[in-house]
Amino acid sequence: MSALTSPLPTVPGPLPAAPGRPAALARDLRWLLRLHRPTLYVWAALVVVLAAALLWLAGPLTDASADAWRDYNACHGEGSCSYYQDAILRYKDVYSYTTVALTALPFLVAAWSGAALIGRELESGTAHLAWTQGISPVRWLAVKLAAPAVLVTMGTGLLVWLHHRAWSAADGRVDTAKSWYDGLTLHANGPTTVGFALAGLGCGALAGLLWRRALPALATGLVATVAVRVLVDRLMPHLWPADTSVTSLSRGIRGVGITVDEGIVTSTGAHLPRPHCPPEDAVHGCTATYAKADAVGFFQSYHPVSHFWPLHLITTAVLLALVAVLGATAFALVRRSTAGTARNRRTGVAA
């Protein structure tokens, strides 16, 4: 039996495989880092410079300032005194500069996030171009936020740890060292600064998505981050139960820390606000004013140093919850605003 030979049907070869998730993520990250390479260099330089200054502060500067204060205190105001005043002033200046710089980082992150990270790309059309190259708007935003969030957390966290180390080295050794509850020192020494930086990233990103222009997004993200800082400063003392101490009128208020409330204690045990003491009675220790108010002592609700970490941890948790809300709002906004683009991509119609 003869076999009839006929050509076999041609089977088309396999289409080029789409890159897997790890490869796509690596490609997106390379694209993001290449696009914002100058900012990455500036951020790295800023972290390195501040880290070097804080290491210098924690070591030689603190030691020299402590020696100068020891020499100064040994004089007791009698006779000639020799101490190294420049060491004291240099420590004070470097501490102030580094603390202010660390405090300002969240606001810089917010301004960059609103203007360059999101606002400028939407204004120039770069984002829309990326969406037509196989990157969905949601993935675009995810990469945009995830990579900076990691870098901001690592850099700010390192600087906070170094700042706390520098402050601890001077505590009890340098007479002009800031107290733990000083406004700027309190946050610079703990993880709330990392929370503020991430909140700044979220505020700036959301502002960029809302405005779709760089300058308005910069201003809005900056103002929103300032508002977050002010509100959290006021909220923080009330997030953890405060200690209450009662002292006599002769002893006065003695609690050291973050004061939540204070006033007088009457003979009935009631806690009332401290009455206004006129100048004519102030010279006598306000005795007549307190007697008229039936005051027998003072009360003070405050946070001692043992509350440092509870306050920081619960406040940071609140900030991270806010960051989650900002992120969820940003993703919902980008989904809604690009719904038409997503439909076009699915149906193959040019956007």
N, C-alpha and C positions, 0 to 999 in steps of 0.2 A: 504494500500500500504506500503510495507516494504521499508524502506530506506536502501540503501547500504552505509555502513560506510567505509570510506577510510581515511587514514591519510592525514592530510592537508600538503601541501608542506612547508618545513622548510624555513623560511625567515631568512637570516643571520642577526645577530644583528648589530647595528650601530658600525662603526669603531670609535676608539678613536678620539675625536675631536682634531684637531690641535690647539695649543694654539693661542688665539687671539693676535691682535697686541699689546695691552697693556701688556699682559702677556709675549709675546715674547720680547718686549722692556725691560721689567723689568729683564728678564732672561739675556739678552745681557749685560745690565748695570752691573748686579751682576758679570757676568763673567769678564767684563772689569776691574771693581774695584778690584776684587780678583787677577787678573793677575798683576795689577800695584799698588797693595796695598802699597809697600814701597815708591813708588814715591808720592802717595797720602799723606802719612804721612810726607814725607819731605816737600812737598808743603805747607801743613797745618802748619807745624812747622815754615817754613820760613815766611809765612804770619803773623803768630801770633807774632813771634819775631820782625819783622819789624814794625808791628802795635804797639806793646808795646813801641818800641824805638821812634816812631813818636809821640805817646801820651806823652811820657816823654819829648820829645823835645818841643812839643807845650805848655807844662805847666811849670813844675819846671825849666827846663834848660833855656828856653827863659826868664822867670822872673828873674832868677839869673843873666843871662848874661846882661839883660837890666839894672838891678840895678848896676852891675859892671861898665857898660859903663857910666851910669849917674854919678857915683862917679868919674870915670876917667875924664870925661868932665868938672866936677866941679872944677878940680884942676887948669885948665888954665896954666899948666906948671910952676906954682909958688910954691916954698916951697916943703915940703914933701907931698906926695900924698899916700892915702891908698885906694886901690880898690882890689876886688877879681879877680885876673887874671885867676885863675883856672876855674872860671865859664865861662869866655869868651872863653878859649881854649877848654873846654869840649863841649860847644855848637857848636863851629866850627867843632870839630872832629865828633860828632854824626851827625850833619847835612851832612857833607861830606860823611860819611860811608853810611847813609841811602839813600842819593841821588844816589850814585854810585851803591848801591845794587838794587835800583828800576830801574835804567838805564840798569842794566845787566839782569834783568828778561827776556826780550824778547829773548835774546841770549841763555839763559838757556832753555827756552821753545823750541827754534828751535833745539838745540842740542838733547834734550830728544825726541822730536817728530821724528826727523830723525833716531836716533839710536834705542831707546827702543820701541817707539810706533808703528812704521811701519817697519823700516829696519830689526830689529832683528827678528821679527815674520816672515817676508818673507824669511829671510836667514835660519832660523831654521825649517821652514815648519809648524810652529804653525798656520799660517793663512790658509794654504791649508787644514789642519786638520779641522779647524772651518768651512771651506766651504763645507766639506763633511758631516757635522753634522747638515745640515738644515739651515745654515746661508749663504745667498748669498754674493758674494764679495762686492756688492754695499751696502748692509745693514751692513756688517762688517765694511766698511770704514765709513759709516755714523755714526755708534755708536762710532767708534774710534775717530772721529773728534768732534762730538757733545758734548759728556760728558767733554772732556778736555777743549773745547771752553767755556763752561759754567763756569767751575771752574777757568780757567784763567781769564775770564772777571770779575767774582765776586772778586777774590783775588786781581788782579791788580787794579781794580776800587776802591776797599776799600783803598788800599795803596796810590793811587794817591790822593784821597780825604783827607786822613790824612796828606799827605805831603803838600798839598796846605794849609791845616789848620795850620800846623806847620810854614810854610813860612809866612803866613799872620800874625801870632801872633808876629813874630819878625820884620816885615816890619815897618820901622820908629822908632823902639825901640833899635835894635841892630846895631851898626855901621858897623859891618863886615858882615851883612846879605847880601846874594846874591841878585842881581837885578832880576827882573822878566824875563828879556831877556837873562840872563846867559844861556849858551848852555845846560847844564844838567838840571838846574832848570826849564827852559822853558817847557821841555817835562815832567819832573817829576811832574809838577803842573797841568797837563791837560790830557784830554782823548787820546791824541796821543800815550801815553805810552800803553794804552789798545790796540790801533790799531797796534802798533808795536808788542805786544805780540801775537795777533791773526795772524799777518803776519808771525811771527816766527813759529807759529804752522803750518800754511799753507806751508811755505817754507820747513820745516823739513819733513812734510808728503809727499810732492811732491818729495823731494829728496829721501826719503825712497822707494817710488814706482818706481822711475827711477833706482836706484842703486840695490835695493833688498839686500843690505848688510848694516850692522850697521855703521861701521866706515866711509866709504865713504859718507853715507847719513848724518852722524853727521857733517862732515867737510863741505859738500856742503850746508846743511841747514844753518849752522852758517855763512858761507861766504855770502850766499844770503841775510840773514837777515841784516848783516853789510852793504851790498850794498843798501838795502832798506832804512836803517837808513841814510846813507850818501846822497842818492838821495833826500829823503824827506826833510832833513835839508836844502839842496840847493833850493828845490822847494818851500818850505813853505812861504818864504817872498814874493813870486810872485803870490800867490793864492788869495790875497786880495789887493785891491787898497791901495797904500801907500799914506801918507800925504806928501806934499812938503812944505818946509819952505825956505824963502829967507831972509838972514841977511846981514848986512854990513860987510866990511872987518875988521873994528875995533871990532865988536861984536863977530865975528867968528861963527862957527857952534855950535848950542845950543840944537838941538833936542835930546831927550833921548829916546832910544828904539832900535829896530832892524833896522839898516841902510841898505837900499836897494841900494842907489846911492848917491853920493855927488860930488861936484866940484865947479867951479867958475861960476859967472854970468858976462858976458861982458856988455859993454855999449849999445850994440844992443839988449840985453835981451837973448842972446844965453847961453845955459847951456853947459859947456865944462868940461872935466876932469881937476882935479887940476894939474897944472904944477909942474914939479920937481923943488924943491928949493935947490940950492947948499948950502953947509955949510957956505960959506962966506956971503951969503945973509940971512941965517936962523937967524943969530944973530941980524939982523935988522928987523925981523918979515917978511921976504920974500917980502918986499915992492917993490924992484926992479923987482923981478920975476913977481909979480902980475901986476905991471905997464906995463911991456913988453907984458903981455898977455891980456891987456885991461880989467882987472878984476875990477869990482866995488862992488862985493859982493860974497857971497857963497850961494849955494843951497844944500838942503839935502832932499832926499826922504827916509822916515822912517816910522816905525810902532810904534805909542805911546802905552801906556798901555791899552787904550780903544780898541785896536785891538786884545787883548789877546784872547778873546773868539771867535771872527770871524775866526782868524787864526787857532785856535785849532779845531773848528768844521768843517771847510772846509777841513783841512788836515786830520782829522779823517775820513771824508767821502771818501776822496781819498784812504786812507789805507783800509777802508772796501770794497771799490770797488776792490782793488787789492786782498784782501782776497777772495772775491767772484770769481775772475778769477782763483786764485790758486785752490780753491775748485772745480770749474767746470772742470779745467784741470785734477785734481787728479781723479775725478769720470770718466771722459772720458778715462783716461789712464787705470784705473782698469777694466772698461768695456771691452776695447779692448784687454788687456793682459789676461783676464780670459774668453774670449768668448768661447773657447773650453771647459772649465770647465762648463760653464753654459749650453752648448748644451748637455754635458754628463749627467748633473743632470736632464735635461728635458726628455732625452731618457732612463734614468735609467742605463746608462753605467758607470762603475766605472771610475773615473778620473785617 
